């Protein structure tokens, strides 16, 4: 089963995963070292084509930055992901002390800065350098212009999902104060949302990083299940609606920006 990491713009999630795995990992087995050594060598040689061939595509980037889809795009956007400092960290990393196996999740560098699978493919890079931060800021400002005036003020976007029947956004208003907005699938983001809910909560589930946001509206709960680690067939997430404890709706995400 191929494991997919699905990071959608949550720096706090990356930090949480790093702290979590610090205490739940074990030393890198000898059998995995041959998967990691070519990665270290490629960075030590500053060999961008070889590094590009070692990526498992698409390489997820933090929303709203688009994912990197192939080798040519990766080489063109290399500096967005790997600045000189990160290249040096990887190139000088110690195979015995800086890399750890996290079981079926893969192999990580420095408690989750970068992840490699057991085939030696880079599956996640959990940093955001100044170049990518500037790009994210620009994209966020552009995105605000396409939204209805009632919801175009926020600190950063969190989720932008579509299910079969709904278009859903979650934005961080600042300090992890989450806001939910939804439209019918045939409406545009520039239309006034059908529903806006504030003060959402985030809950982490187990050790894999999967989590969910919950928004309350009287007896109704709107739950957004986010898949951080899943198999090839896992949707990016699910929209669930409950009345008290009765589930009224369960729709998989069919499109995630």
N, C-alpha and C positions, 0 to 999 in steps of 0.2 A: 504494500500500500504506500503510495507516495504521500508524503506529508506536505501540506501547504501552509505557509505562514501568511497571514492576511492582516498587515498593519495599516490602520486607517487614521493616521494623524494623531496618535495619542502618545506624547512624550512621557506622560505619567505612567502609561501602561508599560512602556519600555523600561522605565526605572523600576517599576514593580516587579517585572519579570527578572531583571538583573538581581535585585535583592533576594527574590525568591530562590533563584537557582544557585545563589552563592552557598546556601546551606543545604541544597538537595542534590548536589552533583558529586561525581567521584572522579578520580584521576583518569586521564586519557589512557585507554588501553593501547598496547603496542599495535594491535591489529588496526587501529584507526589512524595511527601516525602516518601511514603511507597515503592516506586520503588527504591529510592536512599539509604535508611537506611540499607538494607541488604548488599549493596556494601560497605558502610562505615564499617559495622560490620565485614565483611569478611577480610578486610584489617587490622582492629584493632586486629583481632585474628590471623593474619598471616596464614590464612587458604587457602593454595594454591589450593586444590581440589575444595573448594567452589568458589573461585575466577574463576577457570577454567570453572566451570559450569555457571558462570555469563557472560561469553564472547559470543558475537555473531560472529561466525566463517564464513569465514576466517577473522582473525584480520589483517588488513592492516598494513604493515610496509613500511618505506620509501625505495623506490628503491635505490640500487639494493638488499636490504635485502628481502628475501622471506617472504611472508605472513605466518602467523601461522594458520594451517588448522584445528586443533582439540585440545581436552583437553589434551591428552597425550603430544603432541608437545608443548603446551603452558606451562605445568608444567616443561618440560625439558628446555625450553627457558625463563623461568620466569624472570631471572635476566637480560636478554637482554632488557626487557621492563620496569620492575619495580625494580629500585634500592631502597636502604633503605630510601633515602630521599623522593622519590615519594610515597612510601608506607606510610611513616609518614605523608605526606601532605594529602593523602586521608583519612587515619585513624583518623586524628585529625580535618578533615574538619567540618565546622559548617553548618548544613543543612539549616539554615535560612539566612546565609550571603555569603557562598562560592559556593552555587549551584544556577543556574538560568535556567529557561526554555527558549528555543529559538523556541517556537512554534512547527511546524511539524518537525523541524530539530532534536529535542531531548532535553536533559538536559545536561548542561555542568558544569564542575568544574573549578573554577578560570579562567573564560573567555576562556575556550577551551582546558585546559590541558588534560582533559578526557571527553568523551561524553557517556551518557547512554540514551537508548531509554525509552519510557514510560512503557515498560514491565520490566524494571530493568536490561536489558542486556547492557554490555559495548560494544559500537560500534566503538570507536576510542580512541587511546592513542597517543597524539600529542607531545610527547617528545622523545628525543634520548639521552640516557645516554652514558657515556664514553665507556662502553662495546660494545654497539651497534654501536657507532661511529667507534671504532676500526675494528669491523666486516665489516662495510660499506667500510672503506678504503681498507681493504684486498680484498674484492670482486671487488671493482673498479679497483684495480691493476690487478687482474686476468682477468677481462673483457677486459682491454686494450690489453692484449696479443692475444685475439681472433679477433681483428679488423685489418683492412688494415692499413698499416703504415701511410697513408695520414690522418687518422682521429683518431689515437690512443693517441693523446695529448689533454687533457681537464682537467678541475678541478673536475667536477662531472657529472654523467649521469643524464638526466632528464626524457626522455621517450625512451622506446624500444617497438615499436608497429609493429604488422602485420595486414594488411587488406587482402582482397581476392587476391590482385595483387601486393602489395608492402610491403617491410620491411623498417621501418622508425626509425631513431634515432634522438633524440635531446639531445645535450650535452651543458653544461654551460662551456664556455672557461675561465670563471672568471669574477666576477662582473656582473652577469646576462647578459653576452654576449653570446647569444644562436646560436648554429650551427645546421643546418638540414642536414641529410644525408639519401639517399634512394637507395634501390636496387629493382630490380625485385624480385618477391616472390621466385623464384627458385635459386637465388644467395645466397652466404654465406657472413657473415659479414667480412670475411677475403678477399673477393673480393673487388676491387676498387669500391666505390659507383658510381652509375649512375649519381647522382647529389649531389652537396654539396652547401649549401647556408648559408651565414653568416648574422650576425646583425639582428636576429629575435626579434620581439617585443612580449610582453605578455600583454594581456588585460583581466581584470576581468569583469564578467557579473553579475550584480545584487548583491544581498546579500547572495547568497547561496555558493559562492566560485567557481562555474564553471568558466572556463577561456579558452582562446585560444592563441596559438602562431601563428604569421604571418611572413612568409618569402617571400621576393620579388625577382622576377627574370624578369626584364623588365616589360612587361604588365601583367605578370602572378603572381598570389599570391597563396601561399601554406599555408593553414590554418589547424591547428591541434586543434580541439575542444576537450577539456578535461572535462570529467564528474567527478566532485568531489562528488556531491550529486545527486543521481538518483534512479529510482525504480529498481526492480528485472530485468526487461527486458532491461534496459539501457546498451548500450555498454560502455566500458571504455572511448571511444572517437570516433572521426570521422576525416577522412582526406578529405578535400575539396580543390579543385583546381579551381581558377577563372582566366579568361582572361578578364581584365578590370572588369566589373560588372557581366559578364556572368559566371555562375557556370558550369564547364566542368566535374567535378568529385565529387562524394559524396560517400565515402566508409566507413562503420562502422569498427571499430577495432575488430578483431576476436581473437587476442592474445596480451596480455600486460604483459611484464616482470616487 
